[in-house]
Amino acid sequence: MKKKLTGFLSAVFMGGLLLTACGGEESYVPKPRGYNRIDLPDYAYQLLPDTFPYSFVYSNHAVLSRDTFPSAGRYYINLYYPEFDGLVQITYKDLKDPRVDVERLLTDAFGLTMKHNVKAYDIQENLIQIKNGQVASVTELSGEVPTQFQFFTTDTTDHFFRGALYFNTALKNDSLAPVIDYIKKDIVEMLNSLEWKY
């Protein structure tokens, strides 16, 4: 009997030590969710080749290619960021072409942005004065949307220039925020250097 009592007291004593060592009544708090570390390169730019009716500088970290989509126009291009699997798609319309209607292009540009209204929890449109004296419309979309940044500018008589930023990755847009901000600065630099050639 004495042995059983000693064993019981030892078990109670060890249990008490374990409870004290584990913090007793403290509750477990998980670590906050982390984000992937993304190292961003320094900003550096190059001039677009001289084969387009427009000119601008674009990032040294982007690969320039023609848009090969079947309905793409002659001067549609892509700026692909291989490090981030991001793509800036650029479209261009010659307003001197009688088949092109600037009002329709403007309606389409706003309509393409509003298509994302279902998933976007915030859409902010701003007008910025660019160095060629014209105004560019830039739209930032927040939420799990396929395009986080869209823009267009026109001189209303000869040229219409539009673009959108896309990512081909499973990362959530919150995780991509530093990359989105990085490429947005490249796009603003591009718009500020935009010049029409003819």
C-alpha positions in Angstrom: 0.0 0.0 0.0 2.8 2.3 0.8 4.4 1.5 -2.6 1.1 2.4 -4.4 0.8 5.7 -2.5 4.4 6.6 -3.2 3.8 5.8 -6.9 0.6 7.8 -7.0 2.3 10.8 -5.4 5.2 10.6 -7.8 2.8 10.6 -10.8 0.9 13.7 -9.4 4.2 15.4 -8.7 5.5 14.7 -12.3 2.2 15.8 -13.8 2.4 19.1 -11.9 6.0 19.6 -13.1 4.9 19.0 -16.7 2.1 21.5 -16.5 4.4 24.1 -15.0 7.1 23.4 -17.5 4.6 23.7 -20.4 3.3 27.1 -19.3 0.3 25.9 -17.4 -2.7 27.9 -18.6 -1.0 29.8 -21.5 -2.6 29.1 -24.8 -0.7 28.3 -28.1 -0.5 31.2 -30.5 0.6 30.2 -34.1 3.2 32.3 -35.9 1.8 34.9 -38.3 1.7 33.8 -42.0 4.8 34.7 -43.9 5.3 35.9 -47.4 7.8 34.7 -50.0 10.9 36.8 -50.0 11.2 38.6 -53.4 14.5 40.3 -54.3 13.9 43.2 -56.7 16.6 44.3 -59.2 17.7 47.9 -59.6 15.8 50.0 -62.1 17.5 50.2 -65.5 16.0 51.1 -68.9 16.5 50.7 -72.6 15.0 52.4 -75.6 12.3 50.6 -77.7 13.6 49.6 -81.2 12.9 52.1 -84.0 10.3 50.0 -85.8 7.1 51.3 -84.1 5.0 54.5 -84.5 5.7 55.2 -80.8 8.8 55.3 -78.7 9.5 54.7 -75.0 12.0 53.3 -72.5 11.3 49.9 -70.9 13.0 47.8 -68.2 16.2 46.0 -68.9 14.7 43.1 -67.0 11.8 42.7 -69.4 11.9 40.8 -72.7 10.3 42.5 -75.7 8.2 40.4 -78.1 5.5 40.9 -80.6 2.0 39.8 -79.6 1.3 36.6 -81.5 -2.4 36.4 -80.6 -4.4 35.9 -83.9 -6.4 39.1 -83.5 -3.3 41.2 -82.4 -2.6 44.3 -84.4 0.7 45.1 -86.1 2.1 47.1 -83.3 0.9 45.1 -80.3 3.8 44.0 -78.1 4.5 42.2 -74.8 7.0 43.1 -72.2 7.7 39.9 -70.3 9.4 39.8 -66.9 10.9 36.3 -66.7 12.1 36.7 -63.1 8.5 37.4 -61.9 6.5 35.6 -64.6 4.8 38.9 -65.2 3.6 40.4 -68.5 2.7 43.9 -69.7 0.5 43.6 -72.8 0.5 46.7 -74.9 -2.0 47.5 -77.7 -1.8 50.4 -80.2 -4.3 51.8 -82.6 -3.8 54.2 -85.4 -6.7 56.7 -85.2 -6.0 57.9 -88.7 -7.4 54.6 -89.9 -11.1 55.3 -90.8 -12.1 51.9 -89.4 -10.9 52.9 -85.9 -13.3 54.8 -83.6 -11.7 56.5 -80.6 -15.0 56.7 -78.7 -15.3 52.9 -79.0 -11.7 52.4 -77.9 -12.3 54.5 -74.8 -15.5 52.6 -74.0 -13.7 49.3 -74.4 -10.9 50.4 -72.2 -13.2 51.3 -69.3 -15.3 48.2 -70.0 -12.3 45.9 -69.7 -11.5 47.5 -66.3 -15.0 47.1 -65.1 -15.1 43.4 -66.0 -12.9 42.9 -62.9 -15.4 44.6 -60.6 -16.7 41.2 -59.5 -13.4 40.1 -57.9 -11.8 43.5 -57.2 -12.4 44.9 -53.8 -11.0 48.3 -54.8 -10.6 50.0 -58.2 -8.7 53.3 -58.2 -8.5 55.3 -61.4 -6.1 58.3 -61.6 -5.2 60.7 -64.4 -1.5 61.6 -64.6 0.1 64.3 -66.6 2.9 62.7 -68.7 5.9 64.4 -70.2 4.6 64.5 -73.8 2.0 67.0 -72.5 -0.9 64.5 -72.6 -2.8 62.7 -69.9 -2.7 59.0 -69.1 -5.4 57.1 -67.3 -3.9 54.6 -64.8 -6.1 52.1 -62.9 -5.0 50.1 -59.9 -7.1 47.0 -59.0 -6.9 45.3 -55.6 -8.1 41.8 -54.8 -7.6 38.5 -56.6 -8.0 39.9 -60.1 -6.0 38.8 -63.2 -4.8 42.3 -63.9 -3.6 44.6 -61.2 -2.7 47.6 -63.3 -4.1 49.0 -66.5 -3.4 52.2 -68.4 -4.1 54.1 -71.6 -3.3 57.4 -73.3 -4.4 59.0 -76.5 -3.9 62.3 -78.4 -7.5 61.7 -79.6 -6.6 62.3 -83.3 -3.7 60.0 -84.3 -2.7 57.5 -81.6 -4.3 55.3 -78.9 -2.0 53.3 -76.6 -3.2 50.9 -73.9 -1.7 48.3 -71.6 -2.3 45.9 -68.8 -0.2 44.0 -66.3 -0.7 40.2 -65.8 1.0 37.5 -63.8 1.1 33.8 -64.6 1.6 32.5 -61.1 -0.3 30.8 -58.3 0.9 33.4 -55.7 -1.8 35.6 -54.2 -1.7 39.3 -55.1 -0.9 40.2 -51.5 2.3 38.2 -51.9 3.0 39.9 -55.3 2.5 43.4 -53.9 6.3 44.3 -54.0 6.6 43.1 -57.6 3.4 44.8 -58.7 4.7 48.1 -57.2 8.1 47.6 -58.9 6.5 47.0 -62.4 4.1 49.9 -61.9 7.1 52.2 -61.5 8.5 50.8 -64.8 5.1 51.5 -66.5 5.0 55.1 -65.2 8.6 55.5 -66.5 7.4 54.1 -69.8 4.5 56.5 -70.0 6.6 59.5 -69.1 9.0 58.6 -72.0 6.3 57.9 -74.5 6.5 59.8 -77.8 4.5 59.5 -81.0 6.7 59.3 -84.1 4.1 60.1 -86.9 
